């Protein structure tokens, strides 16, 4: 099917002058009647493909529901607003104008530095307006984009967002459609793009009405949340259109600059033109029409480069994918964890592979899966890989919601920050990570059904167990939710302030130094020490740019270390940025020994970022040579 035009087939569209066009896909019903403000308003006409539609006298703000063959009434699956919650009526809304600043062009994928945000916990207000109040802070920290965890309407007041049941309707508690549009406009004024996490793989467990209307779901495939969304079976064309219209409306009307698609591996699709390819193409076409960068990023643990390959090569054509391998390797290097999927990784050796090759577990055996996993990738553009040391999932589902900044000494955040921001990927940081926020991020919910709330409580306790004699926090307790709120006043204190300044400095270097800003994985080289968990990462740009290489030397342990680098032999280093308890500071020059060997003594959790001055006789070697290698053994 072609991309939906400007007029949606799903939902109520206000026409002006007190008239509204109602359209609903309900192939399971022969007769669909409109209930308007609690009273019968008439029958919709049946059209082809199971659609029912009609024009009725209805103003913006009027409430409506549908009666299906005498059953109901039910809210509209494509409701744009649920002011009384998931069990209340839908509401007629006024179309929004979309992005009104003609100068806004968005942010290209290579320029993204993303802050992931949960709207409800980000501020005391828990609203889009509360996020808008911190936009200056986020821009000053060096971010170029915010990524909102899902904002579709869910049951209750508190939720991560992955239990949404009305995709088009923005959660009223956050500020609704108008609030999101205002946040996007405010973000654009300070140069920040807005990405939104969307959930096209399932509907939440409470308040979903799609089953009353038609085959939105299929029993032919299962997900961890129940039946899969029907994008490939009988009746799937209107289901695909439903989600396409939702994605395009976020961009056209609300000003969103891109989507992060949740768990795309749970969208079961064996069609010749997969739904994900259709969605990506439609969003890219809309971006071209608007003259804006619209990016599409997937979450997938499959390590499958087909998500990123262009359609003409048989791929999906997405702009990027979350690279969990980077997180897992970094976490193992820092903590030595080997439970769950962390047992598939070898710490800093795999981190070096992530720096230079992208996916790590690629055609090698993953013990946690009991089989070989992934596919070797030909990815050369690091802009296709979103990398992180933390995100909502890894914090909230990793135990007691503990951030790395609370699990490790705060000083460890300096080499962690350098690993993420100086890599050749697209950096993503979780809200507050720029200054070392220590507040937890728990799983929380507010199910109205007591049995669901009990099941969520029991599930978390079974999954997490106890820690220091404490049971897992109750997801339904408002205190669990409140504990997740960051405290940005910490950004002005001690090491927190230093860490924020360090992020700003590194991102300034990323903009100024072509070797850091050119996201080409093949031009990265890395040496590592598995014993001390230290690495030397060399980033280079295209030789035609005449740019100097940049070295990142990092110690992921709290003890001092002496690093002997093969890659830096006979080279001098001009230190551009450093956070080193051992005493190396910005402005210093590090020189090789008389025999050309380079040894760098660096303190615990120390990190040095330096320009590499390559002697003329070594310049040919500089663009090739060692990609991955072991550092000479050393411990200080």
SENU-903617 format. One record per residue (C-alpha): z, x, y. Coordinates in pm, whole numbers, plus 50000, padded with zeros to 5 digits. Each point is the difference from the previous one (the first is absolute). Example, Ala and Ser with C-alpha at 12.3 -4.5 7.8 and 13.67 -1.06 7.14 Angstrom:
! residues 2
507805123049550499345013750344
***
This chain:
! residues 636
500005000050000499425011350358502835006550243501464968050151498634990650340502044992050310501034965349874502375000349702499654976849703503745001849932502534984350235500224978750314497935010450303500824985350340496774989750178501514991150338500334966750178502504987549746497765004549694500625021649693497725008349707501924999949671498565017449695501755006749669498765012549664501434976549741497664998249698502854986249791500114968250211497484971850027501614984950312501735019650278501794981150275501355014550322503564993150106500425006850372503455001650163501444982149698497544970949997496764993949806496965010250207497084993849764498015015449717498045032550015496434999649877499225017949674497415027550033498385024249756502005027549825503214979650017500475000550378501334969450184499624997450377500024977850304500624998750375503094980850119501824994250330502635027649991501465022750265501355035549984503554997149870499374969649782501405001949646497874991849699499994999449621497634988749724500404973649728498005008549687499094970349783503294984050102502025032049939501895017250274499935003150291499485037849996499535025350278496585016150044499505031849790498125014050302502674988850248500025020950318503614991050079503034987249809502554994450278502394981549766499735025249717498095001049675501054964749899499154984050334496674987650135497245022350131499245000850371496764998850198499675031750209497805010850285497455027549921500945033650148497495021650190500465032149802499885034250165499384994950372499915036450112496345010949981501015036550021502034998949676498025015449714502785005449750500915032449827497655017149752501535006949657500215037550064502094993250311502594977949831503655010250002501764969049870503524986550040500814973549738502114972050147501904970449860500014975250287503224982349902502185031149984498275022450255501914985550295503104979250069497734970950088498015003249677496814988550171496595012650109501415001750352502765022649869497375023549859498094998950330503085012650184499865032449800496265006850032500525026450269502435018349772497534998949712497105012150213502135027950147500985010449646496315006749934499054969849793496544985150047500584968749790502684976749869499704983449663501884967249966501374990249662498694965249905500514973450265498664968949823502384970349976502605002749724502984979049889503205004650200500705023250289500115034649837497475016349769498055032149954496954977950042498425002949656501124964549916497634983950250498564966149906497894990850306497865030950074498514986650325503354988650145501925028050168503774997949941501474978850279503245020050010498005030750107498204981450278497094983649820496325005350072500455003250374502735025949952497815021649778497084997450243502265010150289501325029749801496455011749923499024997650366503135019050109499425026949736496415004850113501165005150359501995030749891497285012649765501434987949670497954982449733501634972549794499514998149624501384971449792501035000849635498434970149824500694986349654496874986649830501245005549645502564972049965501904972050172503765000250034502304981049760501254974050246498004975650210496475007349879497804968949988496665014649889500484988049642499804963950118496605005250158497865020249762499585031349787501315025250251501745016449703498825007949649501825002949670497295023949881501965029050146503655006750075501715020350270503685010350029500404968750215498284975149770496454986849982497345020950175498044988050300496674985749886497315022450152497745002049695500284967949797498584964950036500534986650350500685034350144497404999250280502164978450231503085020549906498225031650111498924982450319503624989650063501175036250002496935012450189500584974650276503655010350019499135036950040497324993550261502274977050198502635027250027497365022050162498064974250203502804978750139503155020849978498675034550091501005018249680498255033649947500125003049624501594989049676502075016549733499304981049678503024997349776499725010549633496244996049963500235009849632501544965549944496874982850133498254994949667496244999950053497165008849763497174986250213496945020250094500994998750366503795002350005501984979450249501425031950151496505012850076499084966650156503164999850213499545035950113496364994450093500864968650197502715017850199497775029950072497244976650116502474982350227501075033550142496395008550082499554966150165503105005050213499365036850071503405009449854501235021549713501254976349731501445018449703500764987949649502645018949802501064992949642503255004149817499215010549644501675023549750496795002149797498765032850155496534985249984497495015150247497714969949954502154981850257498775025150258496455006649882497274982750204498464968249859496635016949951501775023749760501624971549810503255001250195502064975450202499565018250332503594998550126501115023050278503115012749829502594996849724503715007649987500435032649808503234995249806499475033749833500805018050325503324981650031500975004949636499245037349998501855005650328502994980149879500225019649676499765032750193502884988950222502314983649749498925010349651499974963549888498334993149667500834963649933497374972350005496595012150116501485031350157499895015349652496215002050037500305026350276500815037150026501285002350354498505024850241497135009849768498774964250007500674997750372497625029450042497414980849800500514969550222499425021450310496725013649866498624973849762501534966450087500874983149673502245020249768500234979949678496284998949936498785000949642503295014849888502704984349789502674980150185503124998249778501294968750177496794982249901499675015549656496355008750063497585019150215499644985250346497775001050305496675016050064499105033250154498884993350351497205013250211501824988750314499425025250276501104979350299503775000150026499744969950231499514979449683503495008149873503144986050165502925023049924503734996050054503445012849911501474965050017498854964050026501614965849958499294999749627501285034749913503184994750204500754963949914499135001949632501375034849944503654991549946502374989250273497444999950277500885035950088497685019350226499355037149945501715006550332503214985649850499585014149649499365035750123501315020350292498284989150318498655035550037497784993349696498004976050216498415029350186497945014149707499404964249880498584991150341497785030850001498714992749648498894965150106498775006250354498255033249937498204989049686496374989949988500784963249939500854970150218503775001150064502164969149956503694999650085502534972249952501624985650312502555024150142498875029249786498795018150312503625006950099501624999649655501324964349983502694997249732500394962149973499054987449653497094977149927501084975849730498074972749827500974966750160498934963649977501144965450101498804976849726500964963850054500074993449625503375011149863498515008749660497455023150164502715016650206502115005349686496985014549816499285024350285503655010650006500125005649625496665017950002501095025350260503275006949820498185005249671497435022950163502355020550217503334997949819502985016250169500435029650233503395016050064501594968749859498064977050232497714972649876496544994950145500174981550334499474962649976496434993550123501014965850137502975012350203499135001350373502055032150018497525016949763497224991550244502005010350308500855034149850496295008850001499644999350378499185034350149502085013850285497595016550243502885012750213500345027349735496755014750131501935014950292502625018549796500085035349860497745006349700498494965450038498765009250346498705033549871498154982849717498304975650237498945029250223498745018349690497814970549901498594998350353499255037349996498274998649662497884970250098499045017150325498825029649790498144976249770498084987550304499465034450154499185021349697496724991549821501345015249678502744973449992497934971650141497025005049767500994980749691497995018949738501945005949679497565026549878500945022050296503685000849903501585027449791503555001049871502355024449832503304988649853503195012349838501234977049725503415016849983500854997250366497824969650076498305016950295496374998850104497475015950232497284975650104496915013250181497874974850187496495008850124497264982750195496235002749962499065036350084497464986450248502904988850218501285035550031503554987349958502895021349883501714992049669503504985350013502745009549754502964978049909502815018849829502764977349869503185003849799501004967749822503395013349896503185005850196500245037149912498175027950188496845013449840497625028950040496424989049955497305024949902496564985350067496705011449851498044977450232501505015950311499615036349889498825022550288500224970750245502224995250302501694967350086500634986150347502814974849961499114967450173502914978649884503045007449788503304986349887501595029049816503715007049956498925035349910498975006850358496194997650018499074982150321496894987750180498265027750190500775027249746497355020649828500445007649630498185031149877499225013349651501605031049854498185033249998498404991849664498764966750135502524978549813501394970250187503664991549938501684972350194503764995649978500834963950082503294981450008501054969949795497794969950072498115022050242496404994250105497565020750205496604988950129497855028850119496495009250103498485025249759498345030050162497505012449742498675035750031496205001350038499505016249661501794970749833498314971250178497434994549726502794997449749501994976450216497874969149934500125003749624502285018849772503104985649844500384962150010503124997149789502245027749882503535010749926501995019150258501445033249899503484993949857502725003350258503394986750095502005011750298
***
